[in-house]
Amino acid sequence: MCGLCGALGGEGHWSTHIEDPEQAHSERRRAREYRITLINRVLKPHRVVIEDFQAASFVLATATGKREIVQELGGVWQQAEQLSGRMIDPLDTAFLHSLG
């Protein structure tokens, strides 16, 4: 997908809904950064990282330089598995133990 399609975005994902319109922008930005931090903890052992892309989508990248734009959180896991070439299970017992 080209970068322009990722920047245009689409309908908001249910996970980004915020009730108070006056605080929506700053609250959405903080929540988005927090989710990215958590997802990166899960992806780190697989050598994949996720980054915010203009607050409209996400970019997944591997240590070897492969990059893919993902529109919403629902597509992150499938794309991360394709990029890494293996299954990613955030509920894996060994992974959960590594979190302490």
KEKE-740165 format. One record per residue: x negated, y, z negated of N, C-alpha, C, CB in turn; residue in one letter; chain; residue number from 1. Coordinates in pm, 1 decimal, m for minus. Atoms other than C-alpha are relative to their C-alpha. Last residue first. Glycine has a CB too. Layout:
residues N
+----------+----------+----------+----------+----------+----------+----------+----------+----------+----------+----------+----------+------+------+-----+
|       nX |       nY |       nZ |      caX |      caY |      caZ |       cX |       cY |       cZ |      cbX |      cbY |      cbZ | code | unit | pos |
+----------+----------+----------+----------+----------+----------+----------+----------+----------+----------+----------+----------+------+------+-----+
|        X |        Y |        Z |        X |        Y |        Z |        X |        Y |        Z |        X |        Y |        Z |    A |    A | NUM |
...
+----------+----------+----------+----------+----------+----------+----------+----------+----------+----------+----------+----------+------+------+-----+
end
This chain:
residues 100
+----------+----------+----------+----------+----------+----------+----------+----------+----------+----------+----------+----------+------+------+-----+
|       nX |       nY |       nZ |      caX |      caY |      caZ |       cX |       cY |       cZ |      cbX |      cbY |      cbZ | code | unit | pos |
+----------+----------+----------+----------+----------+----------+----------+----------+----------+----------+----------+----------+------+------+-----+
|     24.7 |    m13.3 |    143.9 |   m800.3 |  m1075.9 |  m3514.6 |    127.4 |      6.3 |    m73.6 |    m82.6 |    121.5 |    m31.1 |    G |    A | 100 |
|    m42.7 |   m134.5 |     37.9 |   m742.2 |  m1006.4 |  m3146.1 |    m18.0 |     25.2 |   m149.4 |    145.5 |     21.7 |     38.9 |    L |    A |  99 |
|    111.1 |    m92.3 |    m25.4 |   m947.6 |  m1315.2 |  m3060.6 |     34.7 |    143.4 |    m39.0 |    m39.7 |     m5.0 |    147.2 |    S |    A |  98 |
|     97.5 |     13.4 |    109.1 |   m683.4 |  m1533.0 |  m3228.9 |   m116.0 |     98.4 |     18.1 |    m53.8 |   m144.7 |     m6.7 |    H |    A |  97 |
|    m59.5 |    m61.9 |    118.3 |   m420.5 |  m1401.2 |  m2985.1 |    m93.6 |     m6.9 |   m120.1 |    132.5 |    m67.2 |    m33.6 |    L |    A |  96 |
|      3.3 |   m145.2 |    m17.4 |   m645.2 |  m1485.5 |  m2688.9 |     53.9 |     68.9 |   m125.3 |     82.0 |     42.1 |    124.4 |    F |    A |  95 |
|    139.7 |    m43.2 |     12.9 |   m706.0 |  m1840.1 |  m2813.5 |    m11.6 |    151.3 |     12.9 |    m87.7 |    m68.6 |    105.9 |    A |    A |  94 |
|     43.2 |     10.9 |    139.4 |   m332.1 |  m1893.5 |  m2867.7 |   m143.4 |     49.0 |    m20.0 |     11.9 |   m144.3 |    m46.9 |    T |    A |  93 |
|     94.0 |    109.7 |     16.3 |   m232.5 |  m1768.4 |  m2521.5 |    m56.2 |      1.6 |   m142.2 |   m114.1 |      9.3 |    104.4 |    D |    A |  92 |
|    m37.6 |     74.1 |    120.9 |     58.4 |  m1524.6 |  m2557.9 |    m88.1 |   m122.2 |    m22.2 |    145.6 |    m42.9 |      8.1 |    L |    A |  91 |
|     24.5 |    m84.0 |    117.2 |    m84.8 |  m1269.5 |  m2312.3 |     38.8 |    m67.7 |   m131.6 |     75.7 |    129.4 |     13.9 |    P |    A |  90 |
|   m104.6 |     25.0 |     98.0 |   m105.3 |  m1548.4 |  m2052.5 |    m27.7 |     83.2 |   m124.8 |      8.7 |   m151.1 |    m34.8 |    D |    A |  89 |
|     22.6 |    m84.8 |    116.7 |   m300.9 |  m1452.1 |  m1743.6 |    118.4 |    m18.8 |    m93.0 |    m18.0 |    151.1 |     40.1 |    I |    A |  88 |
|   m118.0 |    m33.1 |     80.8 |   m321.2 |  m1721.1 |  m1475.3 |    m40.6 |     86.4 |   m119.3 |     71.4 |   m129.1 |    m48.6 |    M |    A |  87 |
|    m38.9 |     97.8 |    102.5 |   m622.9 |  m1712.6 |  m1246.7 |    120.0 |     51.1 |    m78.3 |   m117.9 |    m29.3 |    m96.0 |    R |    A |  86 |
|      3.9 |    136.4 |    m50.6 |   m753.0 |  m1551.5 |   m927.4 |     32.2 |   m105.6 |   m103.9 |   m133.2 |    m27.6 |     56.9 |    G |    A |  85 |
|     98.8 |     76.7 |     77.1 |   m837.5 |  m1223.0 |  m1096.8 |    m13.4 |   m143.5 |     50.0 |     38.1 |     m0.9 |   m147.5 |    S |    A |  84 |
|    133.9 |    m60.6 |     m8.7 |   m668.8 |  m1006.7 |   m832.8 |   m105.6 |    m83.9 |    m70.7 |      1.7 |    140.2 |    m59.7 |    L |    A |  83 |
|     48.7 |     11.6 |   m137.4 |   m369.2 |  m1236.9 |   m791.5 |   m141.3 |     56.3 |     12.7 |     94.9 |     72.5 |     96.7 |    Q |    A |  82 |
|     32.3 |    141.1 |    m25.1 |   m325.6 |  m1273.6 |  m1166.3 |    m53.7 |    m19.1 |    140.7 |    123.6 |    m88.4 |    m21.4 |    E |    A |  81 |
|    124.4 |     27.1 |     73.3 |   m345.0 |   m895.7 |  m1213.1 |    m43.7 |   m145.2 |     20.2 |     18.0 |     29.8 |   m151.0 |    A |    A |  80 |
|    111.0 |    m56.0 |    m78.3 |    m82.4 |   m850.7 |   m938.6 |   m134.1 |    m25.7 |    m68.0 |     19.9 |    150.9 |     20.8 |    Q |    A |  79 |
|     14.0 |     76.1 |   m124.2 |    159.7 |  m1088.1 |  m1109.8 |   m118.1 |     50.7 |     81.9 |    128.9 |      8.3 |     82.8 |    Q |    A |  78 |
|     54.3 |    134.0 |     28.6 |     96.7 |   m934.4 |  m1450.4 |    m21.2 |    m80.8 |    127.2 |     93.3 |    m76.3 |    m94.1 |    W |    A |  77 |
|    140.3 |      2.7 |     43.1 |    132.7 |   m569.2 |  m1341.7 |    m53.5 |   m141.8 |    m11.3 |    m15.2 |     70.9 |   m133.4 |    V |    A |  76 |
|     85.7 |     59.7 |   m101.7 |    452.3 |   m595.0 |  m1138.2 |   m144.8 |    m17.8 |    m41.3 |      4.7 |     82.0 |    121.7 |    G |    A |  75 |
|    m46.4 |    132.9 |    m36.5 |    699.4 |   m540.5 |  m1422.2 |    m88.9 |    m70.1 |    102.1 |    138.5 |      8.9 |     53.4 |    G |    A |  74 |
|     57.3 |    101.7 |     88.4 |    494.5 |   m248.9 |  m1548.7 |     41.2 |   m141.8 |     36.3 |     39.8 |     27.9 |   m141.6 |    L |    A |  73 |
|    m51.4 |     m1.9 |    136.6 |    587.6 |    m33.1 |  m1251.5 |    m56.2 |   m117.1 |    m79.0 |    153.7 |     m4.1 |     m0.5 |    E |    A |  72 |
|    m98.6 |   m104.4 |     24.7 |    468.6 |     70.5 |   m906.2 |     46.8 |      9.2 |   m144.7 |    117.3 |    m22.2 |     87.3 |    Q |    A |  71 |
|   m120.0 |     67.9 |     50.0 |    147.5 |   m131.4 |   m887.0 |     98.9 |    108.6 |    m40.5 |    m32.9 |    m97.0 |   m121.6 |    V |    A |  70 |
|    m97.4 |    m87.0 |     64.5 |   m141.3 |     m1.2 |   m677.3 |    121.2 |    m83.7 |    m38.0 |     40.4 |    118.7 |     92.7 |    I |    A |  69 |
|   m136.7 |      7.9 |    m49.3 |   m418.3 |   m250.5 |   m605.0 |     87.1 |     97.2 |    m77.2 |     54.9 |   m143.6 |    m11.7 |    E |    A |  68 |
|    m94.7 |    m91.8 |     61.7 |   m796.0 |   m234.6 |   m636.6 |    137.5 |    m17.7 |     64.1 |    m48.5 |    146.6 |     13.5 |    R |    A |  67 |
|   m133.7 |     14.4 |    m58.2 |  m1075.6 |   m484.2 |   m572.4 |     95.0 |     92.0 |    m75.5 |     49.3 |   m149.1 |     m5.8 |    K |    A |  66 |
|    m44.4 |   m113.4 |    m80.5 |  m1407.9 |   m339.9 |   m686.9 |    132.9 |    m16.3 |     70.2 |   m100.8 |     29.0 |     99.9 |    G |    A |  65 |
|     61.9 |      8.1 |   m132.4 |  m1591.5 |   m648.6 |   m814.0 |     48.3 |    109.9 |     94.2 |     28.0 |   m135.1 |     61.6 |    T |    A |  64 |
|    141.4 |    m35.3 |     13.5 |  m1514.6 |   m567.4 |  m1178.4 |    m71.2 |     m1.6 |    135.2 |    m69.5 |    m96.1 |    m96.9 |    A |    A |  63 |
|     85.5 |    107.0 |     50.4 |  m1146.7 |   m576.1 |  m1090.6 |   m143.4 |     50.7 |     m9.2 |      8.2 |   m125.6 |     91.1 |    T |    A |  62 |
|    131.4 |     12.8 |    m62.8 |   m901.6 |   m288.6 |  m1056.3 |    m77.5 |   m113.5 |    m64.6 |    m79.0 |    131.9 |    m10.6 |    A |    A |  61 |
|     73.0 |    112.6 |     58.4 |   m531.1 |   m239.3 |  m1120.4 |   m131.3 |    m12.6 |     75.0 |     83.0 |   m133.7 |      7.0 |    L |    A |  60 |
|    101.7 |     60.4 |    m85.9 |   m391.3 |    102.8 |  m1037.2 |    m67.8 |   m109.5 |    m80.1 |   m104.3 |    106.4 |     51.0 |    V |    A |  59 |
|    121.0 |     48.1 |     65.7 |    m65.0 |    213.3 |  m1196.4 |    m96.4 |    m53.0 |    104.8 |     33.0 |   m109.5 |   m104.2 |    F |    A |  58 |
|     24.0 |    142.0 |    m21.9 |    234.6 |    417.2 |  m1084.3 |   m130.4 |    m35.8 |    m71.0 |     m6.5 |    m34.6 |    153.8 |    S |    A |  57 |
|   m107.4 |     52.7 |    m84.6 |    393.6 |    760.8 |  m1121.3 |    m13.3 |   m149.6 |     24.1 |      2.0 |     72.6 |    132.9 |    A |    A |  56 |
|   m118.5 |     21.6 |     83.2 |    196.6 |    928.4 |  m1400.3 |    118.4 |    m55.0 |     79.4 |     39.9 |    129.6 |    m67.2 |    A |    A |  55 |
|    m84.6 |   m117.7 |    m11.5 |    m53.9 |   1037.9 |  m1133.5 |    132.5 |    m13.6 |    m74.7 |     26.8 |     28.5 |    144.5 |    Q |    A |  54 |
|     16.7 |    m66.6 |   m128.6 |   m207.3 |    688.9 |  m1124.0 |    106.1 |    108.4 |     11.3 |     10.1 |   m101.3 |    118.5 |    F |    A |  53 |
|   m115.1 |    m80.2 |    m40.2 |   m259.3 |    551.1 |  m1473.8 |    m30.7 |     63.8 |    135.1 |     33.8 |    108.9 |   m107.5 |    D |    A |  52 |
|     13.3 |   m143.9 |     17.7 |   m531.6 |    290.4 |  m1499.9 |    129.8 |     66.6 |     43.2 |   m120.9 |     55.8 |     80.6 |    E |    A |  51 |
|   m112.0 |    m75.5 |    m54.0 |   m529.0 |    m86.7 |  m1545.1 |    m21.8 |    146.8 |    m32.6 |    135.8 |    m50.8 |    m57.1 |    I |    A |  50 |
|    m42.5 |   m117.1 |     77.1 |   m838.5 |   m297.7 |  m1589.3 |    117.6 |     66.6 |     69.7 |   m116.8 |    100.5 |    m17.8 |    V |    A |  49 |
|    m92.1 |    m84.6 |    m74.4 |   m927.8 |   m650.7 |  m1477.5 |     36.1 |    116.9 |    m91.7 |    128.7 |    m80.1 |     47.0 |    V |    A |  48 |
|     77.2 |    m97.9 |    m76.2 |  m1224.7 |   m851.8 |  m1600.6 |     86.5 |     79.7 |     96.5 |   m110.3 |    m69.3 |     76.4 |    R |    A |  47 |
|    m13.3 |     42.1 |   m139.7 |  m1005.7 |  m1144.3 |  m1713.3 |    m71.3 |     95.5 |     95.1 |    147.2 |    m10.2 |     37.9 |    H |    A |  46 |
|     68.7 |    128.8 |    m18.7 |  m1113.4 |  m1105.6 |  m2077.8 |      3.1 |    m50.6 |    144.9 |     62.6 |   m104.1 |    m90.3 |    P |    A |  45 |
|    146.0 |     m6.5 |     13.1 |  m1021.1 |   m733.2 |  m2049.9 |    m70.1 |   m135.0 |     17.3 |    m35.3 |     56.5 |   m134.1 |    K |    A |  44 |
|     67.0 |     23.4 |   m128.1 |   m665.8 |   m787.1 |  m1922.1 |   m152.0 |     m8.8 |    m10.3 |     36.1 |    108.9 |     95.7 |    L |    A |  43 |
|    m36.5 |    132.8 |    m51.1 |   m498.8 |   m828.6 |  m2260.9 |    m78.8 |    m32.7 |    126.2 |    151.2 |     m7.3 |     28.8 |    V |    A |  42 |
|     51.6 |     97.8 |     96.5 |   m680.9 |   m535.8 |  m2420.9 |     29.0 |   m142.2 |     47.7 |     62.2 |     23.4 |   m139.9 |    R |    A |  41 |
|    142.9 |     18.3 |    m25.3 |   m615.8 |   m333.6 |  m2102.6 |    m63.3 |    m96.5 |    m98.8 |    m71.5 |    133.4 |     m5.9 |    N |    A |  40 |
|     13.7 |     88.7 |   m115.5 |   m242.0 |   m393.8 |  m2146.1 |   m147.4 |    m24.2 |     31.1 |     71.6 |     59.5 |    123.1 |    I |    A |  39 |
|    m33.8 |    137.0 |     39.0 |   m251.5 |   m243.6 |  m2494.3 |    m20.0 |    m98.7 |    114.2 |    143.7 |     m6.6 |    m48.6 |    L |    A |  38 |
|    101.3 |     46.7 |     95.3 |   m437.2 |     69.9 |  m2383.6 |     26.1 |   m145.0 |    m39.9 |     m1.9 |     89.9 |   m125.3 |    T |    A |  37 |
|    119.8 |     29.1 |    m78.6 |   m208.9 |    111.5 |  m2081.0 |   m110.5 |    m54.0 |    m90.2 |    m48.4 |    126.2 |     74.5 |    I |    A |  36 |
|    m22.7 |    126.8 |    m71.4 |     98.0 |     84.5 |  m2304.5 |   m123.4 |    m39.7 |     80.4 |    122.6 |     11.4 |     93.6 |    R |    A |  35 |
|      3.0 |    108.2 |     99.6 |    m40.8 |    356.6 |  m2534.8 |     19.5 |   m136.0 |     67.0 |    109.0 |     22.2 |   m107.5 |    Y |    A |  34 |
|    139.8 |     21.1 |     38.5 |   m117.2 |    587.7 |  m2241.6 |    m13.9 |   m114.5 |   m100.2 |    m58.6 |    128.6 |    m59.3 |    E |    A |  33 |
|     66.4 |     61.4 |   m115.2 |    238.4 |    544.7 |  m2109.6 |   m146.5 |    m30.0 |    m31.6 |     10.2 |     91.9 |    123.3 |    R |    A |  32 |
|    m44.5 |    139.3 |     m5.0 |    390.5 |    614.7 |  m2450.4 |    m69.6 |    m74.8 |    113.6 |    152.9 |     m7.2 |     17.3 |    A |    A |  31 |
|     60.8 |     72.3 |    113.2 |    183.8 |    931.7 |  m2485.1 |     36.6 |   m147.8 |      3.3 |     44.5 |     61.9 |   m133.8 |    R |    A |  30 |
|    144.1 |      7.2 |    m24.8 |    279.6 |   1053.9 |  m2134.3 |    m69.7 |    m78.8 |   m111.0 |    m60.2 |    141.9 |     10.9 |    R |    A |  29 |
|     21.3 |    101.2 |   m105.1 |    648.6 |    969.0 |  m2185.4 |   m149.2 |    m19.0 |     25.9 |     72.1 |     40.9 |    131.3 |    R |    A |  28 |
|    m26.7 |    130.6 |     60.7 |    653.7 |   1162.3 |  m2513.8 |    m25.8 |   m112.7 |     99.7 |    144.9 |     m6.9 |    m51.3 |    E |    A |  27 |
|    110.9 |     32.1 |     90.0 |    486.4 |   1463.7 |  m2354.9 |     18.0 |   m137.5 |    m63.7 |    m12.6 |    106.7 |   m109.0 |    S |    A |  26 |
|    129.1 |      2.3 |    m68.2 |    725.7 |   1471.8 |  m2057.9 |   m113.3 |    m41.7 |    m93.9 |    m30.0 |    137.0 |     59.7 |    H |    A |  25 |
|     20.8 |    111.9 |    m91.7 |   1046.5 |   1365.1 |  m2233.2 |   m140.6 |     m3.6 |     59.0 |    100.8 |      6.4 |    111.5 |    A |    A |  24 |
|    128.7 |     59.5 |     34.3 |   1031.8 |   1602.5 |  m2526.9 |    m40.7 |   m109.3 |     97.4 |      4.5 |    m55.9 |   m140.0 |    Q |    A |  23 |
|     94.6 |   m106.7 |     32.5 |   1306.5 |   1837.5 |  m2408.2 |   m138.7 |    m54.6 |    m31.4 |     51.0 |     81.2 |   m117.8 |    E |    A |  22 |
|     57.8 |    m59.4 |   m120.4 |   1493.9 |   1552.6 |  m2232.9 |   m103.0 |    109.3 |    m28.4 |    109.4 |     56.4 |     84.9 |    P |    A |  21 |
|      5.1 |   m144.8 |     16.9 |   1540.4 |   1357.2 |  m2559.2 |    m66.3 |     66.6 |    120.5 |    m75.4 |     36.1 |   m128.8 |    D |    A |  20 |
|   m128.4 |    m65.1 |     22.0 |   1646.9 |    999.0 |  m2475.5 |     m6.0 |    153.0 |      2.2 |     55.8 |    m44.8 |   m130.4 |    E |    A |  19 |
|      7.9 |    m76.9 |    124.4 |   1329.2 |    854.5 |  m2323.2 |    127.5 |     82.7 |    m12.6 |   m127.9 |     92.0 |     m2.9 |    I |    A |  18 |
|   m114.2 |    m86.5 |     31.1 |   1332.1 |    578.6 |  m2058.5 |    m18.3 |     67.4 |   m136.2 |    131.2 |    m81.3 |      1.9 |    H |    A |  17 |
|     46.2 |   m138.0 |      8.4 |    987.3 |    444.6 |  m1962.1 |    111.9 |     97.4 |    m34.8 |    m63.6 |     40.5 |    130.2 |    T |    A |  16 |
|     94.3 |    m15.6 |    110.6 |   1052.3 |     75.6 |  m2031.9 |    m48.5 |    143.6 |    m16.8 |   m118.4 |    m90.7 |     20.7 |    S |    A |  15 |
|    m70.7 |     m5.1 |    128.8 |   1367.3 |     74.3 |  m1816.2 |    m94.7 |     26.6 |   m116.5 |     74.8 |   m130.4 |    m24.0 |    W |    A |  14 |
|     m7.3 |    132.8 |     59.2 |   1157.4 |    159.1 |  m1507.5 |     65.1 |     10.9 |   m137.4 |   m141.1 |    m64.9 |    m10.2 |    H |    A |  13 |
|     70.0 |     21.6 |    125.3 |   1230.0 |    491.7 |  m1339.2 |     22.3 |   m141.0 |    m53.4 |     44.3 |    102.0 |   m102.6 |    G |    A |  12 |
|    m84.2 |     m8.5 |    118.2 |   1343.9 |    475.9 |   m978.5 |    m81.5 |    m26.0 |   m125.3 |    116.0 |    m98.7 |      9.3 |    E |    A |  11 |
|   m137.2 |     39.1 |    m26.1 |   1077.2 |    525.5 |   m719.1 |     82.4 |     22.7 |   m125.2 |      8.3 |   m147.2 |     45.6 |    G |    A |  10 |
|    m70.8 |     74.0 |    104.4 |    722.9 |    642.7 |   m690.1 |    141.5 |    m34.3 |     41.3 |      2.5 |     79.6 |   m128.6 |    G |    A |   9 |
|   m141.6 |    m36.0 |     m9.7 |    604.1 |    910.6 |   m449.7 |     84.4 |    m71.6 |   m103.5 |     52.5 |    m30.9 |    138.3 |    L |    A |   8 |
|    m23.1 |   m131.1 |     61.6 |    243.8 |    878.6 |   m564.7 |    146.5 |     38.5 |      3.1 |    m82.2 |    106.6 |     70.0 |    A |    A |   7 |
|     14.1 |     11.1 |    144.6 |    223.4 |    504.8 |   m496.1 |     30.5 |    130.6 |    m70.2 |   m139.1 |    m45.5 |    m35.4 |    G |    A |   6 |
|   m116.2 |     75.5 |     49.1 |    360.4 |    551.9 |   m146.0 |     m4.9 |    m14.1 |   m151.6 |      5.9 |   m139.2 |     65.7 |    C |    A |   5 |
|   m116.4 |    m87.4 |     m3.7 |    101.6 |    823.8 |    m85.1 |    124.4 |    m71.6 |    m51.1 |     23.4 |     51.0 |    141.4 |    L |    A |   4 |
|     m8.1 |    m81.6 |    121.0 |   m185.4 |    602.5 |   m199.9 |    123.3 |     88.9 |     m3.7 |   m122.9 |     85.1 |    m12.3 |    G |    A |   3 |
|     79.1 |   m123.2 |     m2.8 |   m126.4 |    349.1 |     74.8 |     22.6 |     80.5 |   m126.6 |     34.9 |     84.4 |    123.4 |    C |    A |   2 |
|    m83.6 |   m116.5 |      0.0 |      0.0 |      0.0 |      0.0 |    m88.9 |    123.9 |      0.0 |     95.6 |     m0.8 |   m120.8 |    M |    A |   1 |
+----------+----------+----------+----------+----------+----------+----------+----------+----------+----------+----------+----------+------+------+-----+
end
